[in-house]
Amino acid sequence: MSKISLIGCGRWGTFLGWYAANYGKAEEVYMYDIPTSPNFIELKTTRKNAYLSLSDNMFLFDNLDKILENDFIIISVGCQHFRGLCKELNSYNLNGKTFLLAMKGLEEPSGDRMLEIMRAEIQQNIHIATLGGPGHVQDYLKGVPSAAVVDSDEEATKEYVINRMQSPLIRLYYGNDLIGNQIGAALKNVIGLAAGILDGLGWYGLKGALMARAPVEVGRMIKHFGGNPMTAYGLSHLGDYEATLFSHNSHNRMFGEKFAKGEDFGKLAEGVPTLKAVKHLADEYNLDMPISQALYQAIYEKGDIKTIINQLFERSLKREFE
């Protein structure tokens, strides 16, 4: 019997478990979160959350032993908690198992990518893939299809994951830039913060300029770390802009809008800690990241938002494409 496990029962993780159970190749899905997690308690109590109801072939467990019986495990946890989870996982026998990392962010302050964290903390023969690209739970549950990209440092692992997860609802592409797809996916959340700030100010006309210039900036970081800067224009980054820069379902965009209005969002927005990691990397490696630097000034240094945006426009003039 085909079984898939899931670690992390937040909005996105629970959907991926539901997707695997109803659209993927899984006959059963085992789901785990820490027992005190409000999301997990809600699912245990009601077998539903604000977005979906669990199907009969989805089972909840409050310990990792049962979860790690299966050979294919999806992980969707907060990026800042991932290293601790990896240390815990390393105490189990994981040899031969395949992990799909569905998180989009960088660890702060290290700036480490999720796959690199897992490789460093788990000294076993495991296979790892990453998932990036557009799509919101609310849209998928209405039957609105989208596309995503699966990447790995092993071709056979991409093939394995795509065969298990491909469906008419989510068209999966084979990635060919593991570095670029991880950085691109993480930084689209950062750019989502900027889009939300523009919405909060009512400066909607600048979102087109943001969409045009942000992939250039993100491409610089991708190139510095050995990836292809053109990946910033693919599914993991630019392809995710509609879902992140415009949708009311985007936590990052909504955080930015609330921030610009002086209001508290109160939910996880992965772009916020990732922004701190980006600032650290930009400073350490002298990377030209004007949008990210401006965001850091506004969010972490409490600078005046309108003044900061005007300063961006006062930078030295340059050619659009260098």
N, C-alpha and C positions, 0 to 999 in steps of 0.2 A: 504493500500500500504506500502511495506517495504522501509523504508528510513534510511539512515545512514549519519551522519555528520562527517566532518573532520576539524580539526583546525591545520593549518600549511601547507603551499603550497610550501615547498622546494622539492628537488628531491625525497626523500623517501615518504614524505607525499602525494605529488601529485600522485605518483605511487599507494599508498595504496588506495586513492580515486578511481583511475581508476580501480584498481583490484576489489574493492568492487562493482563497477558499472558494470563490465564486467565478473567477475568470481565468486564474492560472491553472497549473497542473496539480494542485494539491487536493488530495481527498480529505485530509485533516490538517488543521493549523493549530499549533500549540503557541499560546501567547503568555508572555511574562512581563511583569514590572515589579518594582519593590512594593511590598504589601501595603505600605503606608501612602502610596501614591493616590491622590484623589481620583485621577483618571481610572486607575485599576480598581479602586473601591467601587466606583460607579458602575464599571462593567461587571464586577462580581455580583453586585446587588441587583442590577436591573437588566444586565446583558444588552445594554445599549448606551450610547452617548448622545450628544446633541446632534450628531450627523447620521448615524446608522445604527441598526440592530445587528447583533452577532448572529450569524447563521448557525445551524445545528452542528456543523462540522468544525466549529471553532471552540477551543477548550482553553480555559484560563488556569495558570499555575503560578504559585507564589514562591517557587524555588527553581533554581537553574538545572537541577539534576534531570528532570523530565524534559526540559527544553533542549538540552544538549544531547539527548538521545538521537535527534534527527541530524541528517547530514547537511541540510541547507538551512541557514539561519539568517534572517533579515534583522538588521539592527537599526533602530530609529530612536536615538536618545539625544538629549542635549549635548552639543559638542563639548562643552566645558566639563561634562561628567564622563566623557568617553574613556579617558585614560584610566580612571579609577575602575571602570567596568572591565577594561582589558586586563588589568592586574588581577581582578577577581576571576575572569575567565581562564587565565593562564594556569590556575590551580586545577583545572580539569583536563582530561585527555581530549584534545581537539584534533588530533592528527587526521588529515584527510578531509576535514569538514570545509564547507564553502560558506563564506559570509558575504552578504550584500549590505554595504553601508549606504543608508538612505538619508544621511544627514548632510547638510550643506553649511559648512562653516569652517573656521580656523580656530585652533586653540589659542587662547591668550594667556600670558603674554608671549608664548613661544613662537606663535605663527605656524605651528606644525599642522600639516594636513592629516585627515583622519586615517587614511590608509597607512601613512608613515608611522602614526602613533601605534596602530595595531601591530605592524611589523616589529616595532621596537619593543613592545611590551609582551608579545606572545611569541616565545621562542619555540614554536612548533611548526610542523608541516601543514599549514593551512592555506586555503585559496581565498582571495579577497577580490571583490568587485565593488565598484561604486555606481550609484544611480544619480543622474542629474537630468534637469530639463523641466519643462513647464507642466502645470496641472494643479488644480485645486480639488480637494475632497468634494466640495459642494458641486462642482461641475461634473466630476466623474460620476457621482451618484445620480445625476440627471441623465447619464448616458452620453455626455459630451466627450468625444474622443480627443486624445492628444498624443504627443510623441515624447520620448525620453531617450537618453543615451546611457548605455552600460559600458563601463571601461574597467580595465584590469591590466596588470603586468603579465597576465597569462592569457593567450588567445583561447585556450580550451575552457577557461573559466568564464569568459564572456559568452561563449557558445552555450555552456551549461546553464548559466543564469537566464539568458534570453529564451532558451528552449523551455525553461520552467515558468517564465513570467509573461511571455508574449501573448497578446490577445487582440481582438479588434478594438478594444477600448483604449489600449496603450500600445502604440507602435514603437518598438524598441530598436534603436540603431546601435551598431557596433562602434564604440569609441576608438580613436587611435592616438589620443594624447592624454594620458592619465594625469600628468601634472596640470595641463591646461584645463581639463574638465573639472578637476577638484578646485582649482583656484577660481575658475569662472563661476562655478556653482556657488561657492562661498561668497564671492564679491557681488553677485547679483543681489544678495540680501542687503549688502551695504548700499548699493545704488538704490534699492527700494526705500531706504531711509531718506535719501535725498529727494526722491519723487514725492514721498509723503510730506516732507517739509514744504515743497513747492505747492502742493495741494492745500496745505494748511495756511499758507500765505495768500492763496488765490492766484499764484503766479503760474497758471497752467501752461502758458505759452512757452515756458522754458523747458518743459519736459521733453520736447522734441530735440532741443540742443543737448539735454542730458543724455538722451538715448544715443545720439550721434557721437558724443565725446567720451562717454564712459567706457565703451569697449576698447577705445584707443588706450586709455589709462590702464585698464585691466590687462590688455595685451602686453603692456610693458612689464608688468609683474610676471605674467606667464613666461615671457621670453627670458627674463632674468633667471628664473629657476629652471630653465631648460626645456620649456614647452613651446608650442607653436602659437604665436600671438593671434593667428587667425582663428584659433579655437574660441576666442572671446565673441566671435560672431556666430557661433554654433548654438546648439540646443541648450547646453549647460548654462550659458550666460545670456546672450542677446535673445535666444529663443524663449527664455523664461521671463522676459520683460513684461509681457502683457499680464501675466499672472502676478507679477511682483510690483510693477510700477503703476498699474492702473486698477487692479482688482480691489474691491472692498473686503475681499476675503484674506488679503495679504497682511500678515501681522507686522511685517517690516514697514510697509507703506503706511499702515495705520499708526504705528508707533511714531513715524516722522510727522504725520499730520497732527496727532495729538501734541507732540512736542512743540511744534510751531505755534500751536494755540495755547501753550502753557498748561496742558492737561496731562494726566497720568494715564498711560495705556493699561498697565497692570498685567500684561501677558508676556510670554516669552517671545522675543524678537531676536533671532540668531544674529542679525546684522549688527546689533549693538556690541556684544563682546568681540565679534569678528573685526569690527572697525578698530578696536584697540590693538588687535593683532596686526592689522594692516598698517597702522601708524608705526608700530614698532619695526616692522619689516622695511617700510619706506625710509625710516630714519637710519636704520642699521646699514642698508645697502644703497642709500642715496638715490632712491627711485622717485621719479617725478610723478606724484599722485595728487594733483591739485584738488580734485573733487573729494577724495578721501580725507586729505589734510583739512579741507574746509569743514567737512562734516565733524571731524574730531574737535576742531575749534568750537563748533556750535554745541555739540552734545556733551563733551567732556570738560571743555574749558569755559563753557557758558558764555561764549561770545555772542554779540548781537548778530542775529541771523541775516538780516538785510545788509548790514555792513559787510559781513563775510562774503555774501554772494556778489556784492558790488566789487569787492577786492578781486574776485575771480575774473571779472570783466576788465579790470585794470592791469592784468598781467601783460607782459611784453607780447607784442603781436608776433604771430608766427604763421607759417603756411599750414593749411588744414592737414595735408598729408606730407610727411617728411620722408 
